[in-house]
């Protein structure tokens, strides 16, 4: 069996990026010594990690992202809406996925795209007012503009 161990994101300010993931997603900072670059390792859960690194790379990708399945989807939606961090440009408005999950996208302070999805079994618990928000797509998922 294979398991994803970590994802590395390039950021421009390690402290700001670390604070974003710790504050909004309750990730835990893992103490790592000996890095030869500004970096942070964050524990997502018992198996997965997010690594942050300041490197002289080019700009962040427009659509490339990683996805977190989150608890409290409604609470997170309203928080990120209030903070104006929702990003509808890369993949369009929020949609319900075929498995019943609901998705949204946010940008971290360095411009990295993060997809957030609800647990499929939590669909009935999502605040119904979300489906009346301007960010809600209300149509089958399509980033090309052609429903498939």
N, C-alpha and C positions, 0 to 999 in steps of 0.2 A: 504494500500500500504506500502511496506517495502522499505527502502532506506538505502544503506550503508552510515554510518556516518563517519567512519575513518578506516584506516589501520595503525597498529603499526609495525614499523621496529626496530629491535635491531641493534644498531650501536656501533662502538668502540670509536668514537670521535664525540661528539655532534656538535662542531663548524664546523668541516670539512663536516659532513653530511648535516647540515643545509645549509651551503654555496652551496653545490652541488645542492640541490633542489631549492633554491632561485635563484641561478645564471642560471641554465639550464632550469628551468621550470616556473620561475616567481612566485613561490609560495610565499605567504605572511606569515610572522611570526606572530603568535597569542600570545599575552602576557599572560602567565599563571603563577600564583604565587602559592607557596605552594607545589610544587612537592618535594618528598623526594628522588628523583633520578635525575641524569642529563638527561634532556629531552627537547624537543621542539615540539610545535604544529604548524603545517603549514596549511594554508588555500589554498586548491586547487581551489575551486570555492565557490559559495554561499551555497553549500550543503555538500561538501566533504572535509575531512581533512586527512593529513598524520601526524601521531605522530611518533617521533623518541625518542628512549630511550637507554641509556647505561645501560646494565644489564649483569650480569655474566652468560650469556647463552653459549651454545656450538656454533659450527661453523654455518654459514648461510647455508640455503638449496641450493642445486644445481639447481633444476628446479622450486621450488616454487617461485612465483612472483606475482606482481600486475600489472595491465595494465592501461596506460593512453592513451586516444585518444587525439592526439595533432594536433595543427595547424602547418603549415610550415614544413611538413614532410621532404621535400627535404633538407631544410636548416638544420634541426636537424640531418638528416642522415649524411650529409657531415661534420658537426661539430663533431659528435661522432666518425665518421671514422677517422678524423684528430687527435682526442684525443686518439684514439685506445681504446675506451671504448665499442665498439660493442662486443657482446659475442655470438658466433655461436655454442658453445659446447652443451648447454642444450637442445635446440629445433631445431638445424640445421640452415641452411641458411635462409635469408629473403624470405618471401613468400607473395603472394597475397591470402587473405582469400576469402571464397565464397561470402561474401557481397561486395567485391571490395576494402576493406581496404588493405593496405600494412603494414606489421609488421616488427619490428626489436626489438632486446633486447640489453640492456646496463646493466652494473654493476655500482652500486653506490660505493663510497669510502670504505664502510664497506663490500662490496661483495654481497649485496642484488641485486637480479635480477629484472629489470623493463622492462616490455614489452611496446613498444610504437607503436601505430597504427594510421594510417591516418584516416580521415573521409572518408567513402565510396564515398561520392559525390565529393571528391577532387581528385579522382583517375586520372582524365585527366590532372590535374595540377602538378602531380609529375614529376620531372625532368627525362626525358627518359634515361639519361646517367646512372641513378641508376641501371637500368636493365641490364647494361653491367659491373657492378662492380663485383669483386670476391665474395662479400658477398651475391649476389643475387642467389637464389636457382634455379629458372627456371623450376621447376617441381612441381607436386602436393605435398602438405604438407605431410610430413611423418617423424616422429622422430624415427621410428623403422627401417627405410630403406626400408620399403615395402609400395609402393604407394597403397592407399586404394580405 
